[in-house]
Amino acid sequence: MCESVERKVSVGHQMDNIRMSAERLEKRKTLELRKKHIGPSCKIFFSHDPIKIVRAKGQYMYDEKGQRYLDCINNVAHVGHCHPDVVKAGAQQMEQLNTNSRFLHDNLVLYAQRLQATLPDKLSVCYFVNSGSEANDLALRLAKQYTGHKDVITLDNAYHGHVSSLIDISPYKFHQLADPEENQSVHVALSPDVYRGKYRADHPDPATAYADEVKDMIEQVQVEGGKIAAFIAESLQSCGGQVIPPVGYYQKVVEHVRKAGGVFIADEVQVGFGRVGSHFWAFQLQGEDFVPDIVTMGKPIGNGHPMSCVVTTKEVAAAFLQMGMEYFNTFGGNPVSCAIGLAVLDVIEKEDLQGNASRVGRYLIDLLEKQKEKHPLIGDIRGRGLFVGVELVKDRLKLTPATAEAQEVIYKLKEQHILLSADGPHRNVLKFKPPMCFTTEDADLAVEQIDHILTELEEAGGLKLHNALTAENENKRKPTDENGHHHSGLAHNKGSSQGVPQQTKRLRKQC
């Protein structure tokens, strides 16, 4: 008994020491200094009561009081926060050497070789940089130099980075501007969303229908004298609301783009490195016959260390060389970054984290599908591996976004020490993209709490599932309106829509 008490006291002292070493300032002072010295446009999670995180391990983060939070949102700490193998690899290399890539060093070439082995053979040339934004900016430069063209097609609600060239191709960002300056060489195609988009899940061939929209856009650009340099897309849209494009969409798009003399850029910054479970790269979900011309990667590549990469073909790289300007990046591909990158690949393989993403992701989606049967607020469950979205709607027929309810869910989860985020054009999609060591027990805990919170919200709002199901059944007998809408709503039981419902359009303008 005494021994047990002593052990508890010892652990308590250890936790106190950890907290003392990790927290230099009181939370109040930290917040005060942040407001004083950090730009006001740099937002913070849970701004009315932000969390001060002082350490993390695996899929857990800890505040200054030692309170543990389950991290369901951090796709940067890909193999788990502060993974010892990754930390050790970086520290050991930092003790030996860190310099730029103009010197020969084995880490650079060994890492490039390992990384290329995960990709199709034609994607064989690497450029190492420091962030997803740098990677996508460089990808645009490569595309424009190779093609000699300047027009770029992007998808609605896309986000590709924060530098000027990428804000221009990120509707997720420029839609927020009060008076956006339109870039005449950027063209926004429809997001291939089969739940809320123009062509929905009951359409006979949504992949072709969405791809034909891109084809029509290319033809219009050419009529107006433009030439397509690139089509860029996140392999799975993340900030756009966890959108999973229909299989075959990218194959058809790439045909139209290459016929117009352009290249296809696959942005894997959010979803690469085994997150989708069945494949190492999310673009591979489209099939073995789809190979992009350029792939960008970031966030998970260094497990929190700032590094990223652009991988392309020999032909594109040769054209970039012919420009006559040397490409040099001070920190890109340095020995420390490459040591860390190698360690991340080792951990993914050694701990079968891709397999874990597949197993736990499937388990999580199954749990959420059962919740959809209970809760009228859940309109759609979609995802692959440990990349999962739960779209909340007030009305399954009109698809009215449940934006306030989604925010309520994430704040109440925070009170239960679970971190989740909401995103999408209406900020009504709950996003799961946790560290890849996330377990079935973690999934049980998160979904159990979501169940309780949704029950409370629905009882307070008078929402009942049987009303939604009755309306759905009645809808099957209703004709479409003049815009081609079925007055419908459930994710995979609604008519093809030739546009976004009017209520949705009004809400979107407010986002």
N, C-alpha and C positions, 0 to 999 in steps of 0.2 A: 504493500500500500504506500509506504513512505517512498520506496524506490520509484513508484509511478508518479508520485507528486513531484519528487526531485527532477524526474525526467521532464515533466510538464514545465516546471520552473526554468529548467535549462533551455528548453525550446523557446519559452517566452523571452528569456534574456537574449537568445540568438536573434529572434525577430526584432526585439528592441534595438539591438546593435545594427541590424540590417537597415531598419528604418532611419536610425540616426545617421548612418553613413550615406544613405541615399537621399535624404531630405536635408538640404542646406538651409532652406527658408520655410517659414510657416506658409501655409497655403494662401492666406490672405495677402501676404507680402509678395508671393509669386504672382498672383493675379494683378496686384497693383503695379508691379514692374512690367508685366506683360502689356497692360493697358498704356503704360507710359512710353515704352520703347519699341513695341512690335506694331507693325502697320495694322490699322483698324480693319482693313479688308481681309486680313488673315484670320479666318473664323476659327472658333473652338467648339468642340463637341459640347452639347448640353450647356449652353452659354449661361443659363440662369443659375446653374449649380455645377460648374465643370468639375471633372475628376482630375485629381493630381496623381499621375502614375509615376511611381518611383522605381519599379522593377517589373520584370516579366520573365516567365519561363513556360515553354511549351505553348499551350493554348490559353494560358492564364496571365492576367495582368494584376498588379497589386498597387493599391494607393498608399498614401503616406501613413495611414493607420494600420496597414497590413491587411486590409480587406481585399479579398480575391474576387476578380471579375472574370467570367467566361468570355473570351474574345471570339465573337462570331463574324467579325468584319475585317480582320487584318490579313489581307492577301499578300502583304509585303513580307511579314515574318513567315515565309512559306513553309519551312520545315520545322517551325516552332520558334518562339521567341528565345533568343540567346542560346541557340543550340550549341552545346559544348564543342562539338567537332568543328563547327564553323568559326566559333570564337577562337579556338586553338589555332586553326589554320591561319587566320588573319594575324593573330598576335605573333606567332612564330615567324611568319614572313616579314612582318614589320620590324622584328628584331634584327633581321638579316639585311634587307634592302627594300627600298621603295623608290622607284625612279620612273622615267617615262619610256615609251615604247620605241624610242629611237636607238636604244641599246638592245642587243640581243638578250633574251631571257627565256628560259624553257617554259615558264608558267604561261606566257602568252600563247605560244604555239600549241602547247599541250591542251590548254583550255579550248582554244579554237577547234582543235581536232575532236575533242570530246563533244563539244556543242554541235558540231556539224554532223556527227554520227547519229544524232537524234532527228535529223532533218532529211528530206529527199536529197538525192545526190547532186542535183543541179544547183541547190542552194549551198554554195561552198566557200564563199568569200565573206569574211567578217570585218566589221568596223566596230571597235569598242568605244563606247562613250559613257556618260555618267548618269543619265536619267532617261525616262521614257520620252520626255519632251525633246531632248537632244536627239534621240534615236529617230523619232518621227520627222523632225526637222531635216535631219540628214537624208532620210528616205525620200523626202520631197525633192531635195537637191539632186539625188541620184536619178530619180525618175525624170526630172526635167532635163538634165544633161543628156541622158540616154536617148530620150525621145525627141528632144529639140522642141517640145511643145510646152504649154504653160497651164492649160485648163485642167482643173482637178474636180473629180466627183467625190462627194462625201455623202454619208447617210444622215438623215434627220435624227436629231438627238445624240449624235456622235460626240465623243470627247477624245481628243488626241494629244492634248498638252496645253501648256500655259504660255509658250512664247508666241510672238506676234503671228508668225506664219501658220501656227496651229490653231490659234483662236479663230482665224479666218475660216478654217475647215472644221470647226467644232460648234455646231448649232447649239449643243447643250450649254455652251458658254455665251455665244453671241446673241442668242435669244433673250438673254438676261439684260442686255444693254438697252438703255432707254431710247437711244437713237443710233442703232448700229450702222456703220459705214459698209455698204455692200461691196464686196470684192467681185468684180465682173467675171473673173476667171474661175470662181468657185461655184459649183452647181450642186444643189442639195437634192438627193434622191430619197424616195420613200424608205423609211425603216421597214425591213421585212418582218413586221410584227403580225403574226397570225392570230393574235388574240384581239388586239384593239385596232389593227391597221386596216388598210383598204381592202386587202385580200386576206380572208380569214381561214380558219382551219377546215371549214367545210367546202372551201373552193376546190375544184377538181385538180388544180395545179398551181398553187400559190407561188412556187419557186419560179416557174416560167412567167407568171403574171408580173411579179415584182421585177424580174430580170428584163422583161419587155419595157417596163417603165424606164430602166436605165438605157436600153437601146434607143427608145424614143428621145431621151434627153441628149444622148450622144449625137443623134441625127440633127436635133435642133441646134446644138452647139456648132456643128459643122456648117449648117445653113447660115449661121450668123458669123462665120469666118473663124471660129475657134478650132483648136486642135487639142485632143485629150492627151495629157501627160500621164495621168494616173487616176485610178479608182482606189480609194483608201477606205478600209473598214476594219473595225474591231471584229475579230473572228466571232465573238459573241459580244453583243453590246452590253456594257456594264452600267455606266452612268445613265444610259438610255432606258434602263429598267429590266436588266437581265433578259434581253431579247435573244431568242434562239432562232436563227434563220432556218427556213425550210431546207431540207437536204436537196442539193442540186442547184440552189440559187447561185452560189458563187461560181460553179462551173459554167453556168449560162452567162453570167455577168462577164467573166474573164474572156469568153469568146468575143463578146461585143466590144470589150475594151481593147483587146489585142488587135482586132480587126480595124479599129480606129487608130492604131499606132501607139496605144498607151500600155501601161504596165499595171499590175495589181499589187497593192501593198496590203499585207495582212498585219494588223496591229495586235500582237499577242501580249502587250504590256500587262494587261490585267489577268489573262486567262491561260497563259502558257505554263510549261514545266509540270505537266501531269495533272493539273487541277481538274480537268474534265473526266479523269478516271480512265476511260476507255482508250484514250490516246495521249501522247505526250504534248501535242500541240492541238489547240482547238480547231484550227483550220482543217485538220485531218478528219474531223467529224463529217465533212462534206464528201469524203471518199478519196480513195487512193489516186483517182484521176485528176484531182485538183491540186496544183502546186503553184503558189504565188510566185511573183518575180522578186519580191522583196518582203522580208519578215522583220518586224521590229519586236524587241523584247526589253523588259525592264523589271520594275517592282520586285517580283520574287527571285530574280536572277541572283541577287546577292544577299537575300534573307535580311534586308534592312541596310546593307552596305550600299552606298550610292554607285551603282554601275548599271550599264545597259549595253545593248548590242543591236546592230543592223546586219542582217545576213542577206546576201543577194547572189546573183549569178556572175560568172566570169565575164559575160558580155556586158552587163551593166557596170561592173567594176572597171572594165577596160575603157568604157566610154567616159567614166568619171576621171580616169587618168589623163585622157586626151584633152581634157579641159585645160591642162597646163598648170593648174594650181595644186600645190602639195596639200594633202589633208593631214593635219596634225591636231591631236587632242592631248593636252598636257597630262591629264589623269587617266584617260581612257586606256584600258588594257594594262594598267600598271601591275607589277608583280603581286601586290597585296590583294587587289581586286580579283585577279585571276586565281590566286590561291583560295580565296573565299568562294569564287564561282565553282571551282573544282570540288570543294568540300560540300557545297549545296547539292551538286549532282551525285556525289558519293552517298550522301544521306538519303536522298530520294530513292536511290537504288537499294541501299543497305536496309532501310526501314520499310521498303515497299510502300512508299507514301502514295504513289500513283494507284496502286491496288487499294489502299485504304480509302482514297478519294472515291473510287468506284463503289466500294462496299458501303461505306458510311453515307455517301451521297445518295445511293439507292434507298438505304434505310430511312434517311431523313425525308426524302420525297414521299416515301410510303406513309410515314407518320403524318406529313402535311396533307396528303390526299385524304386521309381519314378525317382530318380536321375540316377539310373542305366540305365533307358530307354533313358536318355538324353546324358549320358557321356560314350564314349568308353573306357575311362581310368578305369572305374569301372568294374572289372571282376566278383566279387562275393560279396554278402551281406550275412552274417551269424551271428547267435547269438540267445540267449535266455534271456528274461528279459532285464536287464541293463548290459548285457555282449555281446557286438556287435562288429563285425569286418567288415571292408570294404577293400577288397583286390584290389589293383590297379595294372593293367597290361598295358603294351604298346601294346600288341597284344592279342586279345581274343582267337586266335587260338593256338599260341605257348605258351601262358601264360607267356610271357616274363615279369619278375617283373619290375614294375615301381618304383624302389627304390628311384631314385633322385626326382621323382615327389611326392612321399609320403613325403619325407623330406621337399620339398617345401611347401606342404600343411600345415604341422604342424608349419612351421616357419611363413607362411603368416597368419595362424589362430592366432598365438601369437600376431602378429601386430594388430589383431582385438580383442585382449584381450580374446581369447578362448584357453584353454590349452587342447591339444590332443597329443597322442603319436603314434608312428609307431613301429611295432615289427614284429615278424615272422623271419624265417630263412633268408629271403631276405629283411627284414625291409621295406616291402611294404604293410603291413596291418595296416590300421588306427584302433586304439583301443578305443572303448567307454567302460569305466567302472567307471562311475561317482559316487559320493555319491548318496545314494538311495532316497534322497529328490529331485532329478533332476525332472524337470517339462516338460510338452509338450511345453511350451514357450521356455525353454532352448533348447529343441530339434530343434524347429523351427529356433532359432537363429544360432545354430551350423551348421545345414544342409544348411541354406541359404548362409552362408559364404563359406561352402565347394563347393556349386554350383557355386558361383562367381569365386572361385579360380580355380576349374577344367575347367571352361569355358575359362579362360585366358590361362591356360596351354595347353589346346587342340587347341586353336586358334594359339598359338605360335608354336606348334608342328605340325600343319596341320592335326590333328586327326579328323576324321569324323565318326559319329556313323553308317551311312548307309553303309560305307565300311566294318565295322566289321560285320554287319548283313548280307551283301551279302556274305562275306567269310564264315560265319556260315552256310548259306543255301547251298552253294556249298559244304561245308564239309560233309553235310549229304549224299552226293552222292559219296564221296571219300572212297576207301577201306583203311583198316588199313595197316600200314607198317610192316616190318618184326619183329619189337619189340612189335607189338600189339597196337601201337598208332593210334588213329584217328588223323589227322591233324586238331585238334579241339580246342575249347577254352571256350565257354560260360559255366558258372558254372554247369548247369544241362542239357546241350545238347551236350555232347561230348562222344566219345567212351571210353571204359575202357582202361586205360593205363597200360602196364606191366612194367612201369618204369618212371623215371622222364625225361622230354625232355632234350636233350643234352645242349641246351642253359641254362636251369635252373641249370644243374649240374655244369657248368662252373661258373655261378654266385655264387652258393652256396659255392664253394671252396674259394671264395674271402671274404665271410662273417666271 
